[in-house]
């Protein structure tokens, strides 16, 4: 038996409208072709499906049974085709992103605002994670891509694209405002309590290396799960700590915290896009990554 999908599609419209003429009009086909296709379908299946009369077309019992199945299949295929059309036009779709907190505040939120204004029908799901968690989610296929801060420590098939550089500075609360009056060697600050991101973060790893370069061991007195927590601890005099400069700017301007200058500042870091080059992106996800990799317009409008 060699029945094509076109035969079933024609049968669906003939049965739906009870008319060869109406089916031919909807399908933009000729009535003789419609009639011939239905004759071929009945011949292939070995039974009568349609009863023709001056009043139109009726289904035989066999035709009724077949139509129940064909209608489900055709309507599901049509729904799938419509969904694809909507996604191709970016009127619908979904993008899942794994994002570290620094990347979220430093770039992603602003860019997502631009994207949402342009394509309001696309749903965006963000998982706010540490850099290692976001990379693991990408490897497991639970997010389309990740936006994190380096160092990422990734390997092929993952690809890293730098998006925006930022610098972290050492800050302290009002109790430590006197430290802002001169430039310090890192070792001179060893007696003070340090606040740091927790050991699971890439920031902890980065500053562990930074301290080693100065012949020191990073031994924070307090560990935080987020940058906001680091800022709150510093504001409340629990210790001194490193924060992205732009993230700290508002608190600096309000004199809630003070910058502590260092001889040998920490190296600049980057917010990066991480993609799995072996896994193709949807149209919506691809469009969003193109926006992320475009010119950075956040300098004057983003809070970080």
N, C-alpha and C positions, 0 to 999 in steps of 0.2 A: 504494500500500500504506500502510495507516494502522494499524500495530501499536503499541499502547501499551506502556509499560514494565510496567504492571500485568500484562499478558498474559505477558510473559516471566518476571516474578517468580512468577506462579502456576505456569507451566510448570516453573520451577526447583524448586519445592517438590514438585510432583507427581512429577517425575523423581527427585528426591532420595530421597523416601520410598516411591516406587512405589505411591502410594495417593492417590486423590481425597479420601478421608475424613481422612487424616492431614494433607494439605495444607490442607484446609478448617479443621481444628482449629488448626493453627499460625498461619494467616492470619486466624483469627477471622472466617471467612466461611461461607456455606452451601455444601453440596456441589453443589446445582443451579447455583449461580453459578460454581463452579469448573469444572464440566462444560461449561457454556455458554461460558465464556471459552476453554477449550481447543478447543472446536469452532470458535469464531471464529478462533483463532490458526491452526489447520490450514487453514481456508478462506482466510484472508489469504495464507498462505504457499504454498498450492496443493499440499500434500503431507500424508501421514499421519505424525504424530509419535509417537503413543501407541497401544499395543495393549492393549485392556481385556479382562480375563478374570476368572474367579472367584478366581484366585490373586493378582490385583492388576494392576498396570500395568507394561508393558514398553515400552522405547523401540524404535522402528523404527531402521534405519540412519540415516535422515534425522534422526530425533530425537536419536540419539547425537551426530551431528555438531553439531547446534544446541546441545545441552546443554553441550558442551565450551566453546563461546564464551559462552553465557549464564551458565554457572557462574562464569567469570572475571569477567564484568561485574557480576553481582549481588554476588559476594563482595567485589569491590573497592568497590562502592558501600556495602555494609554496613560495611566497614572504615573508609571515610571518614566515614560517619554516626557510628560508635562513637568515632572520633577526635575528631570535633566535640563529641560529648556529653561526653567526658572533659575536653576543653579548657574547655567551658562550665562544667563543675563544678569546674574548676581541679585536677583529679586528674592532669593531664598538661599538656604544652605547653612552650614554650621562650621565654625572653626574652633578647635580646641588648642589651648596654649598652656604650656608649663612656664611659669615665670618666677624668677627670684624677686625678693622684695625691692632690692636696689634697682633692678631692671624695670620693674613695674612702675615705680615712682619716677625713675630717671628718664624714661623714654616711652614705655609701652602705653601707659594710660593716655598720654597726649595723642599718640598716633592712632590709638583705637577710637578716640573721639573723632578724628578726621575720617576714619574708615566708616564709622557708624553713620555719620552725616551723609556720606556719599552712598552707602549701601545699607539702609536701615532694615532691610528684610533679612540680612544675614545675622544669624545668632552667634554670639561669641561666648565661649566658656573658658574661664581662666582658672587655673590651679595655681594658687600662690604657694610656692615651694622653695626649699633651699636649692642651690645649684645642683648638688648631687641628685636630689629627688626629681628635679625637672628633667635631668638627663636620663635617669632611669625610666621615667614615664615615657620619654621619647623612644627609648630602646624597646619598651614594652608595647608601643603602638597606641597608648592611651591618650596621647596628644599629637597634634599635627606637626608642631615644632616647639622649640623652647627659646625663650629670651632670658639670658642669664648674664652674670658677670664672670670675667675671667679671674683666675685660671680655671679652665673647664676640665682639663685632663682628658679630652675626648680622643677617640681613635676612629679610623675608617670602619664602617661607612658613614660615620657622622662627620659633618662639615661645619666649621666655625667661620662666621662672617662678622667682623667687628662693625658695630653700628655707631657708637659714640664713646668718646673718652671722658673720663672723669678723674678727679683727684680727691683723695681722702686726707683730712687734716686732723690733728690732735686738738681736742677741745676739753674744757673743764667748766664747771659751774662757777657761780659767784665766789664760792669759797676759795677757788683757785685762780681768781682774776689776776693776782700778783704774778702768776707764771707767764702772763701774756706780755710782760714788760721787757723780756729779753729772749734771745734765741738759745735753745738748750741742746746739749747732746742727749741722745736717748738714755744713755746710762745714768745721767744725772737725775733722771726722773724715776729711777727704779724704786726709791722709797715710797712713792705714791701708789695708791690703789688704782688698778687698771680695770676698766670695764671692756669686755670683748664679746663678740658673737660666739656662740657655743662651738664646741669642738667638732660638730658635724658639718660646719659651714666651711666654704672655701676661704672666707675671710680669715678664719682662725688659722688655716694653713698658711695663707699669705703672710700674716703678721708673725707667725712662728718663724718663717724664713727671714723676715725683716729684722726681727730681734736677733737671730743667729748671726746675721751679717754684721751686727754691732757687738758681737761677742756676748749676747745676753740670751736668757731663756724666757720665753713668754709664759708667765704664770699669773693669769688674771685673777683678781679677787672676786669678780662677779662675771657671770656669763649670761648673755641675753639671747632670746630666740629670734628677735627682730631688731631692725634699726631703730624703730620707734621706742623700743624698750631701752636700748643703749642711750638714746637721747634723754629719756625720762630719768634714767639713773644718773646721768651726768648732770642734768638740771638740778637734781635734788642732792647733789654733793656726795654721791656714793663713790665717785672716782673720776678719773679722766679716761677718755677713750677716743677712738678714731671714728669719724663719720664722713660720708661724702660731703664735699664742700658746699654744693648747691642744696643738699638736703638740710644742712645745718644753717643755711644763710638767714632764714627768718629768725631763728633763735639768737643768732649772732647779732642781727640788727636790733633786736629787742633787749640786748645785753643780758639775756637769760643764760648764755654760755659765752666763753671767751676762747679765742684761738691761742694755742700754745705753740709758738714757732720752734721749729727743729732745724738743726744742722743735718742735712740729708733727709729730705721729706720722703715718705713712701712713694714708690713708683706709681705712675699713672696706671689706671685700670681701664677696661673697656666693657661696655654692655655689648653682648654678642648674640647673634642669631645662630641657633644650632639646628641643623636639618639632617635628616637621614636621606642620603643621596640615592639609596636603593628603593625608597618608597615615594611614589609620585604624590603630589599635592592636589587637592581639589581646586577648582577654579577660584573659589573664594579664598582659600588658604594661600594660593599662589599670588593672588592680587594683594593680599595683606602683607606678604613677605616683600613684595615689590615696593610697597609703601614704606615699610620699615627700612629698607635699604636705600631709599631715596634721600634727598637732602634733609638734614636735621634742622627742623624749624622750632625746636623746643627751647632754645637759649633764652628767648625773651618772654615766652608765654607759659612754660612749664614750671610748677613749683619746685621741681628738682630735675 
